[in-house]
Amino acid sequence: METHPPLPRPNDREVDEGAYAQVRALIASGELAAGSWLREKILAERIGVSRTPIREALNRLSAEGMVEISRNKGAQVVSFTPDDVAGLYDVRAGFEPHAALLAVPLLGDEDVDRLAELAAAMEDVVRSGELDALSALNSAFHGLFVDRCGNRHFATALQTLMRPAVVAHTFRKYSPEALNRSMLHHAELVAAARARDGEWAEAIMRTHILAARNAAGARHDQP
């Protein structure tokens, strides 16, 4: 009888990273909305791990500003005031365009193809009217510019600043016109990336974020 070697079991670090990535994705997609309580037992059963990696994931997400942990009440997805939301957009408008400027000349063809795929997927979601998947796709699209900016210290700092914005950002507040405008910005960012024109991408990214701030209902009395 033919025997096969046992499949390798994931080590503790892989389990912790997987649990963190899945909980973060649930928050980024809006499936776990702002204000939602995060029960370790329920999340552990949902993801298929023990409570220990879930606890570690929640601690990491708390350090990143996506989760609030209270000793008496437990963990909760952060909620934001309108001023908080506006402040997050101001940070993004100040730093994310520079990441695009740095990243675009360094992108490989596969990176540009990935941006195009994400932009097309977002357009499909908008056409379908099922917006639940839009936040995660949008986060991946913007994250690629940050990941490829060529300055790991800047990328790490910007990722930390942007993570709470994932929770605050919701396409549910967008009008149909604002959604279409956002999709056009994504398409133009892809075009700038394909042309390897960092200055073009920088200009569009700033316009895109400021338009998003307005569409989300945040204050817009600052440049």
N, C-alpha and C positions, 0 to 999 in steps of 0.2 A: 504494500500500500504506500503510495507516494505521500510524503510528508512535506510540509512547508514550514519554513522558519516563522516564528511568531512575528506579527507586525510590531514595529517599534512603538513603544508608548511615549506619548509626549512628556517631556520633563516639566518640572514645576514652573520654570520660567516661561515655557511655551504656553502652558495652561493659563498663567497669569496674564500674558500678553493677549491671548485669545479672548479671555473674559473681558479685559479692559477694552479691546477693540470692539467687541460686540455691544457692550453697554454704551460705549461712546456712540456707536452707530445708531442705536435705538434713540438716543437723545438727539443726535444730528438730524435724523429723519423726521423728528417730531412725534414719533410713536410714543416716546416718553416725553410729554409736553412739560413746559415750564410749570413748576408747582407740584409736579407729580411726586408722590412718595416712592422711594426706592427700597423695597423690602428684600433683604438678602436672600431669604428662603425662596421667595417667588422668583427672583432673578436667577438663582442657582438652578432651580428646577427648569426654568425656561431655556437656559443656555446649556445645561447639562454638565455642570461642574459642582464642586463643593462650595460651601459658603466662604471659605478662606480666600480663594481668588476673587470672588465678588467683593469681599471686604477690601482687599487690596486695590481693586479697580475703583471703588468708590472713594477711597482715600486719594488716589492719584487724580481723579476727576475733581475732587474737592480742592486740591492744590492748584489745579488748572482753572478754577473759577467756574466750572460747569455744574458743580454739585455743592450743596450746603449740608453740613453734618452737624446735628444737634445731639448732645449727649443724652438728652431725655427723649427726644422725638424720633431720632434716626436721620436718614439721608433723604434729601429732596432735590429735585432739579431746580436750579436757581430761577428766580423770577426777577424781572427788571422793571424799573420805573421808566417813564418816557425819557427822562434826563439820562438815565443809565444807557438806554438804547442809543440816544443821540451821541453820547460820549464814545460809545464803541464805534459808531460810524465815523466819528471824527478821527479816531485813531487809525481806522482802516484807510480813510482817505489820505492821511498823512504818510503812511508807510507802505501800504500794499502797491500803489503805483510804482514806487521805487523798486520793489521786488520784481515787478513785471519788466521794468527797464533793464535790470540786471539779468533776468532769466532768459529773455527772448533770444539774445544772441547765442546763448549756450544750449538752446533746445536742440535735441536730435530729431530726426524725421519721425521716429516712433512717438516722441513726446507730442509733436504737433498732431499726429494722427490720433493720439489719445484725446487731446483737447477737442478735436473735431468730432470724435465719437461721443464725448460727453455733451458737447453743445447740441448735437443731433438728438441725443437721448432726451435732453431737457426740452427741446422743441416738441418731441413726440408726447412727452408728459403733458405739456401745456395744451396741445391739441386734444388730448384725451380728456382733459379736465380733472384728472386724478392727480392732485398735486402732492400727495404724501411722499412720493419718491424724489421730489424736486430738490429739497434741501440737501440731501446726501449727495446727489449729483453735482449740485452747485458747489458744495464744500470740496469735493474732489477736484473740480475744475479750478477753483481758486488756489487750492492747496498745491497743485502742480507748479504754478508759477513760484510759490514760496519755496518749494522743495528744490527747484532748479536754479535758484538765484545765485548760486556759486559762493555764498558766504554763510557758512554753517552757523556762525554766531548770530547773524542777523535773522536767518531762517528760524532758529530755535526761539529767539525772542519774539518774532512776529507770530509764530504758531501759538505761543503762550498767550499773546494778546488777542488772537483771533478766535481761540476756542470758545470763550464765553459768547462771542458774537454769533456762533452757530446756534446757540439756544435762543438768543434774542431775535434772530432773523426769522421772519415768517412770510411766506409768499401768500398766505391767506388774506393779508391786508392789501395785496396788490390789486389794482383795477385791471381789466383786460388790456387796456392801453399800456399800463406800466409793465405788465408781464411781457407783452410783445416787444416793448422797448428793451427790456432786459435781455431777451433772446437775441435781438439785433446787436446789442453790445457784445454778447458772447461770440457771435459770428464774426464781428469785426476784430475782436481779440484773436480769434483763430487766424484771420487773414493777416494781422500784424505779425503773429508768431510765424506763419508760413513765409512771410517776407523777411523774417529775422530783423524787424524794425522795432527796436526797443523803445524809441521815443514815441512812436505811434501807439504802441501798447500801453505805455505809461499814461498818455493823454486819455485814451479810451477807458482805462481802468479807473482813473480818477472820476471821469464823467459817470461811469457805471455805478460807482459807490455812492456818489452824491445823489444820483437819481434814485438809487435804492433807499437812501435815507429819507428822501421825500415820499417815496411810495409806501414806506413802512409807517409813515405818520410821525416820524421823529422831527424835532425842531430843525429848522433850516435857516437860522439867523446867523450862522457862522459860515465862513467860506469853506 
